[in-house]
């Protein structure tokens, strides 16, 4: 990590750069784009990518803006619960 903070425009550019590198499976480039950020900027970039993803998921599902975040959050939470359940397997006695 560095102590050099990025401007809002540079942070937006970093979000797009991470998305492009991830789309091309360039994991080393993603790592470099993130590991050089100070913690507050890293959080901003991750939240920016998350917001973009929520918007893309909501648009793909044809949701209205007012419902989008809540519906996507519900879908994501349900996926997390299902993934956890698959990893944990059946409970003792089942």
Biopython code that builds the backbone (N, CA, C, O; Angstrom):
import numpy as np
from Bio.PDB.StructureBuilder import StructureBuilder

atoms = [
    (1, "UNK", "N", (0.837, -1.186, 0.000)),
    (1, "UNK", "CA", (0.000, 0.000, 0.000)),
    (1, "UNK", "C", (0.877, 1.243, 0.000)),
    (1, "UNK", "O", (2.014, 1.232, 0.471)),
    (2, "UNK", "N", (0.322, 2.291, -0.532)),
    (2, "UNK", "CA", (1.031, 3.561, -0.553)),
    (2, "UNK", "C", (0.250, 4.569, 0.275)),
    (2, "UNK", "O", (-0.879, 4.309, 0.691)),
    (3, "UNK", "N", (0.850, 5.692, 0.502)),
    (3, "UNK", "CA", (0.169, 6.763, 1.231)),
    (3, "UNK", "C", (-0.385, 7.820, 0.274)),
    (3, "UNK", "O", (-0.993, 8.796, 0.716)),
    (4, "UNK", "N", (-0.181, 7.635, -1.030)),
    (4, "UNK", "CA", (-0.668, 8.603, -2.008)),
    (4, "UNK", "C", (-2.141, 8.353, -2.283)),
    (4, "UNK", "O", (-2.513, 7.285, -2.770)),
    (5, "UNK", "N", (-2.973, 9.324, -1.977)),
    (5, "UNK", "CA", (-4.405, 9.190, -2.161)),
    (5, "UNK", "C", (-4.775, 9.642, -3.572)),
    (5, "UNK", "O", (-4.153, 10.553, -4.119)),
    (6, "UNK", "N", (-5.775, 9.014, -4.152)),
    (6, "UNK", "CA", (-6.211, 9.346, -5.495)),
    (6, "UNK", "C", (-7.383, 10.320, -5.457)),
    (6, "UNK", "O", (-8.144, 10.367, -4.490)),
    (7, "UNK", "N", (-7.510, 11.098, -6.534)),
    (7, "UNK", "CA", (-8.650, 12.003, -6.668)),
    (7, "UNK", "C", (-9.900, 11.175, -6.988)),
    (7, "UNK", "O", (-9.782, 10.010, -7.367)),
    (8, "UNK", "N", (-11.081, 11.754, -6.842)),
    (8, "UNK", "CA", (-12.299, 11.013, -7.202)),
    (8, "UNK", "C", (-12.280, 10.491, -8.643)),
    (8, "UNK", "O", (-12.714, 9.367, -8.895)),
    (9, "UNK", "N", (-11.788, 11.285, -9.577)),
    (9, "UNK", "CA", (-11.694, 10.828, -10.969)),
    (9, "UNK", "C", (-10.716, 9.662, -11.108)),
    (9, "UNK", "O", (-10.977, 8.714, -11.849)),
    (10, "UNK", "N", (-9.602, 9.732, -10.401)),
    (10, "UNK", "CA", (-8.629, 8.640, -10.454)),
    (10, "UNK", "C", (-9.186, 7.370, -9.821)),
    (10, "UNK", "O", (-8.896, 6.267, -10.286)),
    (11, "UNK", "N", (-9.979, 7.514, -8.771)),
    (11, "UNK", "CA", (-10.608, 6.352, -8.147)),
    (11, "UNK", "C", (-11.617, 5.707, -9.100)),
    (11, "UNK", "O", (-11.701, 4.482, -9.185)),
    (12, "UNK", "N", (-12.375, 6.532, -9.810)),
    (12, "UNK", "CA", (-13.311, 6.002, -10.806)),
    (12, "UNK", "C", (-12.552, 5.271, -11.907)),
    (12, "UNK", "O", (-12.954, 4.189, -12.334)),
    (13, "UNK", "N", (-11.451, 5.870, -12.365)),
    (13, "UNK", "CA", (-10.617, 5.206, -13.377)),
    (13, "UNK", "C", (-10.096, 3.870, -12.862)),
    (13, "UNK", "O", (-10.029, 2.898, -13.615)),
    (14, "UNK", "N", (-9.731, 3.815, -11.600)),
    (14, "UNK", "CA", (-9.213, 2.575, -11.013)),
    (14, "UNK", "C", (-10.308, 1.508, -10.987)),
    (14, "UNK", "O", (-10.037, 0.336, -11.248)),
    (15, "UNK", "N", (-11.538, 1.908, -10.675)),
    (15, "UNK", "CA", (-12.660, 0.957, -10.711)),
    (15, "UNK", "C", (-12.797, 0.348, -12.105)),
    (15, "UNK", "O", (-12.916, -0.869, -12.246)),
    (16, "UNK", "N", (-12.780, 1.190, -13.124)),
    (16, "UNK", "CA", (-12.905, 0.702, -14.502)),
    (16, "UNK", "C", (-11.723, -0.183, -14.883)),
    (16, "UNK", "O", (-11.898, -1.187, -15.573)),
    (17, "UNK", "N", (-10.535, 0.176, -14.444)),
    (17, "UNK", "CA", (-9.353, -0.625, -14.758)),
    (17, "UNK", "C", (-9.436, -2.010, -14.116)),
    (17, "UNK", "O", (-9.074, -3.009, -14.738)),
    (18, "UNK", "N", (-9.909, -2.068, -12.883)),
    (18, "UNK", "CA", (-10.070, -3.361, -12.206)),
    (18, "UNK", "C", (-11.110, -4.197, -12.942)),
    (18, "UNK", "O", (-10.900, -5.390, -13.159)),
    (19, "UNK", "N", (-12.223, -3.592, -13.325)),
    (19, "UNK", "CA", (-13.257, -4.330, -14.048)),
    (19, "UNK", "C", (-12.719, -4.878, -15.373)),
    (19, "UNK", "O", (-12.987, -6.028, -15.722)),
    (20, "UNK", "N", (-11.965, -4.061, -16.109)),
    (20, "UNK", "CA", (-11.405, -4.518, -17.387)),
    (20, "UNK", "C", (-10.426, -5.667, -17.174)),
    (20, "UNK", "O", (-10.465, -6.658, -17.902)),
    (21, "UNK", "N", (-9.557, -5.541, -16.190)),
    (21, "UNK", "CA", (-8.579, -6.596, -15.918)),
    (21, "UNK", "C", (-9.276, -7.874, -15.465)),
    (21, "UNK", "O", (-8.892, -8.970, -15.875)),
    (22, "UNK", "N", (-10.284, -7.744, -14.633)),
    (22, "UNK", "CA", (-11.019, -8.924, -14.160)),
    (22, "UNK", "C", (-11.747, -9.608, -15.315)),
    (22, "UNK", "O", (-11.797, -10.836, -15.381)),
    (23, "UNK", "N", (-12.304, -8.819, -16.215)),
    (23, "UNK", "CA", (-13.015, -9.388, -17.360)),
    (23, "UNK", "C", (-12.089, -10.210, -18.245)),
    (23, "UNK", "O", (-12.526, -11.140, -18.923)),
    (24, "UNK", "N", (-10.815, -9.863, -18.232)),
    (24, "UNK", "CA", (-9.812, -10.575, -19.034)),
    (24, "UNK", "C", (-9.007, -11.574, -18.203)),
    (24, "UNK", "O", (-7.978, -12.072, -18.659)),
    (25, "UNK", "N", (-9.471, -11.867, -16.988)),
    (25, "UNK", "CA", (-8.799, -12.814, -16.087)),
    (25, "UNK", "C", (-7.331, -12.466, -15.846)),
    (25, "UNK", "O", (-6.482, -13.352, -15.745)),
    (26, "UNK", "N", (-7.044, -11.176, -15.754)),
    (26, "UNK", "CA", (-5.677, -10.726, -15.467)),
    (26, "UNK", "C", (-5.548, -10.466, -13.969)),
    (26, "UNK", "O", (-5.521, -9.319, -13.521)),
    (27, "UNK", "N", (-5.470, -11.547, -13.212)),
    (27, "UNK", "CA", (-5.467, -11.468, -11.749)),
    (27, "UNK", "C", (-4.271, -10.692, -11.205)),
    (27, "UNK", "O", (-4.405, -9.965, -10.221)),
    (28, "UNK", "N", (-3.111, -10.835, -11.829)),
    (28, "UNK", "CA", (-1.938, -10.083, -11.359)),
    (28, "UNK", "C", (-2.149, -8.585, -11.506)),
    (28, "UNK", "O", (-1.739, -7.806, -10.646)),
    (29, "UNK", "N", (-2.789, -8.185, -12.602)),
    (29, "UNK", "CA", (-3.062, -6.756, -12.799)),
    (29, "UNK", "C", (-4.078, -6.249, -11.777)),
    (29, "UNK", "O", (-3.937, -5.142, -11.258)),
    (30, "UNK", "N", (-5.101, -7.056, -11.486)),
    (30, "UNK", "CA", (-6.077, -6.667, -10.470)),
    (30, "UNK", "C", (-5.366, -6.486, -9.134)),
    (30, "UNK", "O", (-5.590, -5.507, -8.422)),
    (31, "UNK", "N", (-4.509, -7.442, -8.809)),
    (31, "UNK", "CA", (-3.768, -7.364, -7.547)),
    (31, "UNK", "C", (-2.954, -6.075, -7.475)),
    (31, "UNK", "O", (-2.978, -5.377, -6.461)),
    (32, "UNK", "N", (-2.247, -5.766, -8.535)),
    (32, "UNK", "CA", (-1.422, -4.549, -8.541)),
    (32, "UNK", "C", (-2.281, -3.295, -8.437)),
    (32, "UNK", "O", (-1.911, -2.346, -7.746)),
    (33, "UNK", "N", (-3.422, -3.284, -9.117)),
    (33, "UNK", "CA", (-4.308, -2.121, -9.073)),
    (33, "UNK", "C", (-4.873, -1.888, -7.678)),
    (33, "UNK", "O", (-5.165, -0.750, -7.310)),
    (34, "UNK", "N", (-5.030, -2.956, -6.900)),
    (34, "UNK", "CA", (-5.614, -2.820, -5.566)),
    (34, "UNK", "C", (-4.575, -2.692, -4.464)),
    (34, "UNK", "O", (-4.762, -1.911, -3.531)),
    (35, "UNK", "N", (-3.486, -3.440, -4.552)),
    (35, "UNK", "CA", (-2.533, -3.460, -3.441)),
    (35, "UNK", "C", (-1.759, -2.157, -3.286)),
    (35, "UNK", "O", (-1.162, -1.914, -2.237)),
    (36, "UNK", "N", (-1.764, -1.327, -4.308)),
    (36, "UNK", "CA", (-1.048, -0.051, -4.226)),
    (36, "UNK", "C", (-1.886, 1.057, -3.608)),
    (36, "UNK", "O", (-1.396, 2.171, -3.422)),
    (37, "UNK", "N", (-3.143, 0.767, -3.287)),
    (37, "UNK", "CA", (-4.030, 1.793, -2.741)),
    (37, "UNK", "C", (-3.955, 1.861, -1.222)),
    (37, "UNK", "O", (-3.850, 0.828, -0.561)),
    (38, "UNK", "N", (-4.009, 3.073, -0.662)),
    (38, "UNK", "CA", (-4.179, 3.165, 0.789)),
    (38, "UNK", "C", (-5.573, 2.646, 1.155)),
    (38, "UNK", "O", (-6.485, 2.681, 0.329)),
    (39, "UNK", "N", (-5.734, 2.173, 2.376)),
    (39, "UNK", "CA", (-6.971, 1.521, 2.796)),
    (39, "UNK", "C", (-8.236, 2.304, 2.437)),
    (39, "UNK", "O", (-9.147, 1.704, 1.866)),
    (40, "UNK", "N", (-8.356, 3.602, 2.732)),
    (40, "UNK", "CA", (-9.599, 4.307, 2.404)),
    (40, "UNK", "C", (-9.907, 4.296, 0.900)),
    (40, "UNK", "O", (-11.068, 4.190, 0.504)),
    (41, "UNK", "N", (-8.866, 4.406, 0.065)),
    (41, "UNK", "CA", (-9.079, 4.357, -1.381)),
    (41, "UNK", "C", (-9.459, 2.948, -1.833)),
    (41, "UNK", "O", (-10.275, 2.789, -2.741)),
    (42, "UNK", "N", (-8.881, 1.937, -1.213)),
    (42, "UNK", "CA", (-9.234, 0.556, -1.537)),
    (42, "UNK", "C", (-10.714, 0.316, -1.243)),
    (42, "UNK", "O", (-11.421, -0.293, -2.047)),
    (43, "UNK", "N", (-11.172, 0.789, -0.107)),
    (43, "UNK", "CA", (-12.585, 0.648, 0.251)),
    (43, "UNK", "C", (-13.459, 1.377, -0.767)),
    (43, "UNK", "O", (-14.502, 0.858, -1.165)),
    (44, "UNK", "N", (-13.053, 2.557, -1.188)),
    (44, "UNK", "CA", (-13.812, 3.324, -2.175)),
    (44, "UNK", "C", (-13.901, 2.573, -3.497)),
    (44, "UNK", "O", (-14.968, 2.522, -4.108)),
    (45, "UNK", "N", (-12.792, 1.988, -3.944)),
    (45, "UNK", "CA", (-12.784, 1.250, -5.207)),
    (45, "UNK", "C", (-13.659, 0.007, -5.114)),
    (45, "UNK", "O", (-14.433, -0.276, -6.028)),
    (46, "UNK", "N", (-13.543, -0.729, -4.027)),
    (46, "UNK", "CA", (-14.363, -1.934, -3.868)),
    (46, "UNK", "C", (-15.849, -1.558, -3.827)),
    (46, "UNK", "O", (-16.671, -2.233, -4.446)),
    (47, "UNK", "N", (-16.196, -0.503, -3.114)),
    (47, "UNK", "CA", (-17.593, -0.060, -3.073)),
    (47, "UNK", "C", (-18.059, 0.420, -4.453)),
    (47, "UNK", "O", (-19.206, 0.186, -4.835)),
    (48, "UNK", "N", (-17.189, 1.077, -5.188)),
    (48, "UNK", "CA", (-17.532, 1.516, -6.543)),
    (48, "UNK", "C", (-17.809, 0.348, -7.467)),
    (48, "UNK", "O", (-18.765, 0.378, -8.241)),
    (49, "UNK", "N", (-16.980, -0.681, -7.390)),
    (49, "UNK", "CA", (-17.189, -1.875, -8.204)),
    (49, "UNK", "C", (-18.475, -2.573, -7.772)),
    (49, "UNK", "O", (-19.239, -3.057, -8.607)),
    (50, "UNK", "N", (-18.705, -2.621, -6.473)),
    (50, "UNK", "CA", (-19.946, -3.210, -5.975)),
    (50, "UNK", "C", (-21.173, -2.447, -6.466)),
    (50, "UNK", "O", (-22.161, -3.060, -6.871)),
    (51, "UNK", "N", (-21.119, -1.132, -6.434)),
    (51, "UNK", "CA", (-22.246, -0.323, -6.897)),
    (51, "UNK", "C", (-22.498, -0.540, -8.385)),
    (51, "UNK", "O", (-23.646, -0.621, -8.823)),
    (52, "UNK", "N", (-21.424, -0.633, -9.153)),
    (52, "UNK", "CA", (-21.565, -0.911, -10.582)),
    (52, "UNK", "C", (-22.233, -2.274, -10.787)),
    (52, "UNK", "O", (-23.136, -2.415, -11.613)),
    (53, "UNK", "N", (-21.782, -3.266, -10.031)),
    (53, "UNK", "CA", (-22.316, -4.616, -10.155)),
    (53, "UNK", "C", (-23.791, -4.658, -9.783)),
    (53, "UNK", "O", (-24.587, -5.295, -10.472)),
    (54, "UNK", "N", (-24.160, -3.982, -8.699)),
    (54, "UNK", "CA", (-25.570, -3.917, -8.294)),
    (54, "UNK", "C", (-26.394, -3.285, -9.411)),
    (54, "UNK", "O", (-27.467, -3.782, -9.752)),
    (55, "UNK", "N", (-25.896, -2.200, -9.977)),
    (55, "UNK", "CA", (-26.615, -1.543, -11.071)),
    (55, "UNK", "C", (-26.765, -2.445, -12.280)),
    (55, "UNK", "O", (-27.825, -2.482, -12.906)),
    (56, "UNK", "N", (-25.705, -3.175, -12.610)),
    (56, "UNK", "CA", (-25.762, -4.091, -13.758)),
    (56, "UNK", "C", (-26.736, -5.226, -13.494)),
    (56, "UNK", "O", (-27.516, -5.594, -14.373)),
    (57, "UNK", "N", (-26.697, -5.783, -12.293)),
    (57, "UNK", "CA", (-27.613, -6.876, -11.947)),
    (57, "UNK", "C", (-29.060, -6.387, -11.967)),
    (57, "UNK", "O", (-29.944, -7.086, -12.460)),
    (58, "UNK", "N", (-29.299, -5.212, -11.444)),
    (58, "UNK", "CA", (-30.655, -4.664, -11.398)),
    (58, "UNK", "C", (-31.154, -4.363, -12.800)),
    (58, "UNK", "O", (-32.308, -4.643, -13.126)),
    (59, "UNK", "N", (-30.295, -3.798, -13.626)),
    (59, "UNK", "CA", (-30.689, -3.494, -15.007)),
    (59, "UNK", "C", (-30.973, -4.749, -15.796)),
    (59, "UNK", "O", (-31.910, -4.786, -16.593)),
    (60, "UNK", "N", (-30.175, -5.774, -15.585)),
    (60, "UNK", "CA", (-30.366, -7.050, -16.280)),
    (60, "UNK", "C", (-31.699, -7.686, -15.892)),
    (60, "UNK", "O", (-32.356, -8.326, -16.713)),
    (61, "UNK", "N", (-32.083, -7.504, -14.656)),
    (61, "UNK", "CA", (-33.342, -8.077, -14.172)),
    (61, "UNK", "C", (-34.536, -7.187, -14.499)),
    (61, "UNK", "O", (-35.677, -7.568, -14.235)),
    (62, "UNK", "N", (-34.293, -6.007, -15.070)),
    (62, "UNK", "CA", (-35.370, -5.096, -15.426)),
    (62, "UNK", "C", (-36.050, -4.458, -14.233)),
    (62, "UNK", "O", (-37.236, -4.133, -14.289)),
    (63, "UNK", "N", (-35.306, -4.279, -13.153)),
    (63, "UNK", "CA", (-35.892, -3.714, -11.937)),
    (63, "UNK", "C", (-35.911, -2.193, -12.001)),
    (63, "UNK", "O", (-35.059, -1.575, -12.639)),
    (64, "UNK", "N", (-36.890, -1.602, -11.334)),
    (64, "UNK", "CA", (-36.925, -0.145, -11.201)),
    (64, "UNK", "C", (-35.870, 0.284, -10.189)),
    (64, "UNK", "O", (-35.550, -0.468, -9.269)),
    (65, "UNK", "N", (-35.338, 1.464, -10.350)),
    (65, "UNK", "CA", (-34.258, 1.966, -9.493)),
    (65, "UNK", "C", (-34.622, 1.889, -8.013)),
    (65, "UNK", "O", (-33.779, 1.535, -7.189)),
    (66, "UNK", "N", (-35.866, 2.215, -7.666)),
    (66, "UNK", "CA", (-36.249, 2.237, -6.252)),
    (66, "UNK", "C", (-36.224, 0.838, -5.630)),
    (66, "UNK", "O", (-35.991, 0.699, -4.430)),
    (67, "UNK", "N", (-36.460, -0.188, -6.432)),
    (67, "UNK", "CA", (-36.460, -1.561, -5.926)),
    (67, "UNK", "C", (-35.113, -2.252, -6.095)),
    (67, "UNK", "O", (-34.856, -3.276, -5.460)),
    (68, "UNK", "N", (-34.260, -1.705, -6.937)),
    (68, "UNK", "CA", (-33.063, -2.411, -7.387)),
    (68, "UNK", "C", (-32.149, -2.848, -6.253)),
    (68, "UNK", "O", (-31.832, -4.032, -6.141)),
    (69, "UNK", "N", (-31.732, -1.938, -5.432)),
    (69, "UNK", "CA", (-30.751, -2.284, -4.396)),
    (69, "UNK", "C", (-31.295, -3.319, -3.420)),
    (69, "UNK", "O", (-30.595, -4.267, -3.065)),
    (70, "UNK", "N", (-32.520, -3.144, -2.991)),
    (70, "UNK", "CA", (-33.101, -4.091, -2.041)),
    (70, "UNK", "C", (-33.257, -5.471, -2.661)),
    (70, "UNK", "O", (-32.963, -6.475, -2.013)),
    (71, "UNK", "N", (-33.712, -5.535, -3.897)),
    (71, "UNK", "CA", (-33.902, -6.831, -4.558)),
    (71, "UNK", "C", (-32.573, -7.523, -4.801)),
    (71, "UNK", "O", (-32.451, -8.725, -4.566)),
    (72, "UNK", "N", (-31.573, -6.781, -5.267)),
    (72, "UNK", "CA", (-30.254, -7.379, -5.495)),
    (72, "UNK", "C", (-29.663, -7.845, -4.167)),
    (72, "UNK", "O", (-29.089, -8.932, -4.098)),
    (73, "UNK", "N", (-29.794, -7.050, -3.125)),
    (73, "UNK", "CA", (-29.289, -7.455, -1.811)),
    (73, "UNK", "C", (-29.959, -8.750, -1.351)),
    (73, "UNK", "O", (-29.297, -9.625, -0.792)),
    (74, "UNK", "N", (-31.265, -8.877, -1.581)),
    (74, "UNK", "CA", (-31.970, -10.112, -1.216)),
    (74, "UNK", "C", (-31.425, -11.314, -1.991)),
    (74, "UNK", "O", (-31.201, -12.378, -1.413)),
    (75, "UNK", "N", (-31.214, -11.144, -3.285)),
    (75, "UNK", "CA", (-30.685, -12.230, -4.116)),
    (75, "UNK", "C", (-29.292, -12.632, -3.638)),
    (75, "UNK", "O", (-28.984, -13.818, -3.527)),
    (76, "UNK", "N", (-28.460, -11.643, -3.360)),
    (76, "UNK", "CA", (-27.087, -11.924, -2.931)),
    (76, "UNK", "C", (-27.084, -12.606, -1.561)),
    (76, "UNK", "O", (-26.350, -13.572, -1.354)),
    (77, "UNK", "N", (-27.893, -12.113, -0.633)),
    (77, "UNK", "CA", (-27.970, -12.759, 0.686)),
    (77, "UNK", "C", (-28.448, -14.200, 0.578)),
    (77, "UNK", "O", (-27.917, -15.085, 1.249)),
    (78, "UNK", "N", (-29.450, -14.437, -0.265)),
    (78, "UNK", "CA", (-29.956, -15.799, -0.462)),
    (78, "UNK", "C", (-28.844, -16.700, -1.026)),
    (78, "UNK", "O", (-28.695, -17.845, -0.597)),
    (79, "UNK", "N", (-28.081, -16.192, -1.969)),
    (79, "UNK", "CA", (-26.951, -16.958, -2.527)),
    (79, "UNK", "C", (-25.921, -17.269, -1.447)),
    (79, "UNK", "O", (-25.408, -18.386, -1.387)),
    (80, "UNK", "N", (-25.618, -16.301, -0.602)),
    (80, "UNK", "CA", (-24.654, -16.536, 0.479)),
    (80, "UNK", "C", (-25.141, -17.610, 1.442)),
    (80, "UNK", "O", (-24.366, -18.475, 1.851)),
    (81, "UNK", "N", (-26.412, -17.559, 1.804)),
    (81, "UNK", "CA", (-26.978, -18.560, 2.720)),
    (81, "UNK", "C", (-26.927, -19.948, 2.078)),
    (81, "UNK", "O", (-26.573, -20.928, 2.735)),
    (82, "UNK", "N", (-27.277, -20.026, 0.807)),
    (82, "UNK", "CA", (-27.238, -21.318, 0.108)),
    (82, "UNK", "C", (-25.813, -21.858, 0.009)),
    (82, "UNK", "O", (-25.593, -23.057, 0.179)),
    (83, "UNK", "N", (-24.857, -20.994, -0.263)),
    (83, "UNK", "CA", (-23.459, -21.426, -0.349)),
    (83, "UNK", "C", (-22.973, -21.941, 1.000)),
    (83, "UNK", "O", (-22.296, -22.967, 1.072)),
    (84, "UNK", "N", (-23.314, -21.236, 2.053)),
    (84, "UNK", "CA", (-22.926, -21.665, 3.390)),
    (84, "UNK", "C", (-23.536, -23.024, 3.721)),
    (84, "UNK", "O", (-22.860, -23.904, 4.255)),
    (85, "UNK", "N", (-24.813, -23.186, 3.403)),
    (85, "UNK", "CA", (-25.499, -24.451, 3.680)),
    (85, "UNK", "C", (-24.841, -25.602, 2.924)),
    (85, "UNK", "O", (-24.693, -26.691, 3.478)),
    (86, "UNK", "N", (-24.442, -25.382, 1.662)),
    (86, "UNK", "CA", (-23.768, -26.439, 0.893)),
    (86, "UNK", "C", (-22.424, -26.800, 1.506)),
    (86, "UNK", "O", (-22.053, -27.974, 1.521)),
    (87, "UNK", "N", (-21.695, -25.827, 2.008)),
    (87, "UNK", "CA", (-20.390, -26.103, 2.614)),
    (87, "UNK", "C", (-20.534, -26.841, 3.936)),
    (87, "UNK", "O", (-19.746, -27.733, 4.247)),
    (88, "UNK", "N", (-21.540, -26.467, 4.706)),
    (88, "UNK", "CA", (-21.721, -27.082, 6.010)),
    (88, "UNK", "C", (-22.332, -28.480, 5.903)),
    (88, "UNK", "O", (-22.152, -29.303, 6.801)),
    (89, "UNK", "N", (-23.048, -28.750, 4.817)),
    (89, "UNK", "CA", (-23.661, -30.052, 4.636)),
    (89, "UNK", "C", (-24.815, -30.271, 5.594)),
    (89, "UNK", "O", (-25.211, -29.358, 6.319)),
    (90, "UNK", "N", (-25.354, -31.476, 5.598)),
    (90, "UNK", "CA", (-26.495, -31.751, 6.482)),
    (90, "UNK", "C", (-26.069, -31.711, 7.945)),
    (90, "UNK", "O", (-24.955, -32.098, 8.298)),
    (91, "UNK", "N", (-26.981, -31.233, 8.783)),
    (91, "UNK", "CA", (-26.715, -31.162, 10.223)),
    (91, "UNK", "C", (-26.718, -32.563, 10.807)),
    (91, "UNK", "O", (-27.323, -33.469, 10.235)),
    (92, "UNK", "N", (-26.046, -32.754, 11.948)),
    (92, "UNK", "CA", (-26.047, -34.055, 12.625)),
    (92, "UNK", "C", (-27.487, -34.473, 12.905)),
    (92, "UNK", "O", (-28.314, -33.670, 13.337)),
    (93, "UNK", "N", (-27.762, -35.744, 12.649)),
    (93, "UNK", "CA", (-29.087, -36.255, 12.915)),
    (93, "UNK", "C", (-30.024, -36.136, 11.723)),
    (93, "UNK", "O", (-31.154, -36.620, 11.782)),
    (94, "UNK", "N", (-29.581, -35.506, 10.647)),
    (94, "UNK", "CA", (-30.446, -35.382, 9.450)),
    (94, "UNK", "C", (-30.297, -36.587, 8.560)),
    (94, "UNK", "O", (-30.940, -36.665, 7.513)),
]
sb = StructureBuilder()
sb.init_structure("model")
sb.init_model(0)
sb.init_chain("A")
sb.init_seg("    ")
for serial, (resi, resn, name, xyz) in enumerate(atoms, 1):
    if name == "N":
        sb.init_residue(resn, " ", resi, " ")
    sb.init_atom(name, np.array(xyz, "f"), 0.0, 1.0, " ", f" {name:<3s}", serial, name[0])
structure = sb.get_structure()
